[in-house]
Amino acid sequence: MEKKIALTLDECLAASGGTKALIVGNGVYREVPGLLRAEYGSTRVFFVADENTRRVAGNDLEAALASGGIEIAGEYVFPAEPRLHADYEHVETLKGNIAPLKGAPDGAPNGASPRPLVPVAVGSGTINDLVKQASGELSLPYLCVPTAASVDGFTSFGSAILKDGFKQTLSCPAPRCIVADTGVLSRAPAWLSSSGFADLAGKLCAGADWLVADTAAILGAKGAARIESKAWAMVQHGLRDYIARSLTAVEGDEDALKALFEALSVTGFAMQYAQDSRPCSGTEHLFAHVWEMENLSVDGVPVTHGHKVAIGSLADTAFLETFFADPKGPPRPPDGYRRPTVDERVAEAKAAFANSPALDSVIKTIIDKYQDEKALAGIRDGINDVWKDLRAKVLEQLMPYTELKAAFVKSRCPVLPGEINLTRSAVIDCARRAQMIRLRYNGVDLAWDLGCFRTVLAAMEASTVYF
């Protein structure tokens, strides 16, 4: 068996191709002025925060900047309530406030070299995504100052923004530098740390789905992709160790939070390196994306991305365990099964996403991922030859459902559908819509192409183990 050698944090940072520095520790804001001069060639910044993050981190950061001779040329502070969403309209607002300050400060003498403006995102994942996108569209490198270890998107190459009615990954550069103070991270609400833990643990499922896609690519499936060895190593080779070290992050343990934030950063570096979210995102994220389209909330409060990923990870694990249960081969299609035509699939999508702004995108995806007869024959003929090996790899990659659930309980993540305002049947049935929304081959796609998708869902529904 191949020896799994984890890349060091510095090796992952160097491979990212975009981020130049990651500083994580207690009391690290004092390093920001020097970092701005060395990596940005600037002594001018524009603060973006919300009322909460401005209070918990912005004041200390402002003091560190002042003592280091850095000018705060402007700032934009979002209200603390209602909870901020990553809507594209906020990107436009930020651009409108930042753009007039891009050049030299007022009063600079003619011919003086302008001091470039550096946007600084002070907050958790939503603020980071908004600043990242606004900065990218203004061609300004930005500085990320996280206030919670809540998502993997701090260091990723793109931003997760709600635009045209559904969550999209928009292209924009990653932060040039990230400075995360573990003291600040430890004071974040526990639900933010548990969200980050769930986002990290979901990479186990992402890896399992990529193993399926790797095999499917060899068999000629549309939307499938071979594993890129360095991106795989960046995410997967140290993943279980990071998960174990991060379990107590939710308790405010600074060592655990440091491990969690570094692990989330590494996954972002892998996305930078690959210029794709494939190394870190499988079906577990597709469940979450469907629920994001539906504005899933509890008592009017939106469910965090990570907590949706927690339930999505359990659902994906259950699906893959059920699909790969028999060492002899995949489940049989239901009696009388006939593959739906393209038109029938479009009709299914219209029913599943009725009144959704994402419907046109889903229909295009449904058409694009529909396998032609030659590709479908290659998949069906070839899968039995590789089944035993693929099954072993997938089940080894996954954390067994009961173990994953126990880890989520310890880290205070939701493990029951009702905790995020869903029913058990709704979670299982969501696999149908999750399979429709991306041209990215996963385990759900292989089951669909083999005609046993409904068989797997029925077995999950009948199980006493899952949910």
C-alpha positions, 0 to 999 in steps of 0.5 A: 500500500502506498505510504501516505506522507503528509505535506508540511504546512509550508509545503502546502502554502508554497504550492498554493501559488497565490497566498504568500503568508499564513500566520496563526497564533496568539497575539499575532496582530503585531506582525501585520504592519510589517506584513503589509509593507513586505508583501503589499508594499503599502501602509494604507488599508480599508477595514471591512467588518460587522459590528461584532467582529469590529468589536472582538478583533477590529479594535485590537487590530486597529491599535496594532496598525496605528502603532506600526504606522499604518493608515486606515483610509476607510472602513465599512461595518455591516450591522450585527443583525440580521445575520449577514449573507454572502449576497452579491449586492453586498459585493457591489456595495463594498466596491462602491466604497473601496474604489474611490480610495484605490489610488494615492491618498488625498494631498499626495504631491504630484509625481508621488508613488501611490500607496496602494489600498489594501482591503482587510476582511475582519470576520468569518467566512461571509465577510471574507467571501464578500471582501475577496470578491470585491477585491478581485473585481477591483484588482486589489490584493487583500488581507484576511483576518479571520475571527472564527475557524468556521469554513475552508474558504478563507484561503480558497481561490474563489468566493461562495456568493449567492448570485442570480438566486443560488450559491455559486463559486465565483472566480477571484484570487485568494488572500495574499496573506492571512493572520489569525489570532487564536485568542480571537478564534477561541472567543468566537461562538462555539457554533462557528468552530463546530461549523469549521470542524464539520467542513473539515471532516467533510473532506473524507467524503470529498476524497471518497467521491473523488476516488469514484470519479477517478475510476469513472474517468478511466471508464469514460464518464462525462464529468469525471476527473482523475485524481491529481496526486499533489492536491490529493496529498495536500488534503488527504494525507494529514486529514485524519490527524488534523481531525483528531487534533481539532475535536476540542476546538469547539471548547475554545482550546487554542491548540485545537483551534490552531490545528483546525484553522491550519487544516482548513487553510491547507484545504484552501491552498489545495483549491488554489493549487488545483484552481478547482474545489474538486479536492475538497468538495463532493456530494456532501457539499451538494446536499449543503448547496441544495439546502442553501438554495432553499434558505434552510433555517431554524427559528428564522436563523440560517443554518451555517454552511458547516452544519449543513455539510455535517448532515450532508457528510452523514448522508453521503457516507450513508449513501456510499456505505449502502452503495458499496455494501456488497463486495460482489458488485453494485446493487441491482436496479429496481425490477423493470428499470428503464433509464429515463430519457433526456426529456424525462430527466429535464421534466424531473428537474423542473419538478424538483426545482420548480420556482427555483432561480437555479432551474435553468442552470440545473437543466443545463447540467442535467443535459450536459451530464447525461451519458451517451450510450457508448459512455454508459456501456463503458461504465456498466461493462467496466465497473464489475472488473474494478468493483472490488478494488474501488470498494476497498478504496472508498470504504477505507477512505470514509470514516464509518458512519457511526464513528463520524457521527460520534465525532460530530457529537463531540464537536457539537455538530448536528447529527439528526435532521431535525436539528437543522429543521429537516426530516429524515426522509427529506435528507435521504430524498435530497440525494435526488436533487444533489445529483442534478446540480453539478457536472462533477462526477460523484458516487451518486452519479455512478449509482444513477448511471448503473440504474441502482440509485433508487435501490440505494435510497430505498435501502437507506430509508429502510436502515435502522443505522442511518439518522 
